[in-house]
Amino acid sequence: MELAKPDTVLDREHPWELLRDFVSDPAPQLRLAIVSGRRRHGKSFLLQALTGACGGLYLTAVQEEGRVPALRRFTEAIAAHAGLPAGALRLTDWREVLTTALEVAGRAEGAPLVVIDELPYLMQHSPEVPGFLQLLYDQSQAGQGPGGRIILCGSAMSVMSELLTGTKPLRGRAVIDLRLGAFDYRTSRRHWGIEDLATALRVDAVLGGAPGYRPLAPVPAPQDARQFGPWVCRTVLDPGLALYSRVEAEFLLREDPRITHRTLYYDLLSAVSQGASTPSKIGAILERPRASVVPPLDVLESTGYLRKSQDLLKARNPVITVVDPIIRFNQLITLPFADEIERGRATQVWAGSQPTFNSKILGPHFEDLAREWTRSFAAAESSLRPGTVGIAEVSDPAARTKHEVDVLALAPGQRPQAPRAAVALIGEAKATVQPRGPRDLERLEHIRGLLTGQGHDARKATLALYSLHGFQPDLLRAASTREDVLLVGIDTLYGEAS
């Protein structure tokens, strides 16, 4: 079956190919696929496009709906797909609903596809659904039940990630376990239609690559620095809009059933947003023992709100950071000034928040993008061939200090934390207004020497400087005569370097 991706679906080539091949598989037995991802990442949009393209049956659960209304609504949708009048079917349990859905999809024109979106909502009142899916799957493998394709989708990451674990009914029965992420920063710029690179970067630092935010913005995307501030005040700092970051953050946290005491989780997110990067530091800010913050931190990591980045060179505490830009924005700017914002003083709050935005939001986001460029684009757009990309801390015994390395890439095939891992790149990323200069390069040369002295094969490592505001002439002249220096400006990050 040829299923061309519709023009309305931006990017998503690989997910579309996976799902297209899944739907087109000619095997007669039942096949299962799992699609998960954070709210606003476009899962439903993608699956609706898929079912529309192949003529499948799309069903979705509703959060506040009980078992009986859900059974009735699913039954009506199945009847409509079969071309039957309303009330023609009477299905009283989920086994009947699932069996009939597969039979109807198999007989109707198009692919025998059934999509069940927002499965976690269904499981709140009907936890037996995965068990019935297991039964149907096993019966189909034995030639005693309907075939077809079922895609299960949901936004509650902890629920979706556990579907295939341990002794759960669906363990070992799904051929696809696809986690749909946000757009990368280049695709996000295209999605918003922003020409100016610096402005696109700032919008990405506020909202990230979640495609579902653009329909919620009632004003055109900003096209230059002059328009960016007013756009922020009319979107994420407007209490009357769904895009208001305080409302959106609460909405996102409610998505996972394990996040019940939201005050504690807000405090944890705020501490991490402020720069606390280990359980001990987070506990100190909140005046809680380390042991009491570890379990909720693990919950926030499993649900995709926090990320733990391991040092690539040595075993130490992982660095904890906030994943979702809008949550970081909310914790650092909106929540501390919510009373003023909700009294109509968003413009004044935004003006006073510029130091916080630049140092704690834009700066860390620029570092993230530097690592992403190195990981995803450097091999195609430079002479660099990086392996694993991440962060590192390098000891300097003579100076009795440690150097934080913003971007470090191991050589291809090297294992992280191996005692003498070869290093391909040592980089520093800065969004500060000063252009990078020769002293920044000297610092990287010093770190390269330290790594070589510690037994790493780093003598040929590329020294990379990533800058939001360009490079001093002396540095540009020096880099032009050296093959081991890489200068990455915002035009290079966005693939528009001349």
Buried (B, 14 or more C-beta within 10 A) or exposed (E): EEBEBEEEBBBBEEBBEBBBEBBEBEEEBBBBBBBBBBBBBBBBBBBBBBBEBBBBBBBBBEEEBEEEEBBBBBBBBBBBBBEEEEEEBEBEEBBBBBBBBBBBBBEBEBBBBBBBBBBBBBBBBBEEBBBBBBBBBBBBEEEEBBBBBBBBBBBBBBBBBBBBEEEBBBBEBBBBBBBBBBBBBBBBBEBBEBEBBBBBBBBBBBBBBBBBBBEBBEEEBBBEEEBBBBBBBBBBBBBEBBBBBBBBBEEBBBBBEBBEEEEBBBBBBBBBBBEBBBBEBBBBBBEBEBEEBEEBBEBBBBBBBBBBEBBBBBEEEBBBBBBBBBBBBBBBBBBBBBEEBBEEBBBEBBEEBEEBBBBBBBBBBBBBBBBBBBBBBBEEBBEBEBBBBBBBBBBEEEEEEEBEBBBBBBBEEBEBBEEEBBBBBBBBBBBBEEBBBBEBBEBBBBBBEBBBEBEBBBEEBBBBBBBBBBBBEEBBEBBEEEEBBBBBBBEBBBEEEE
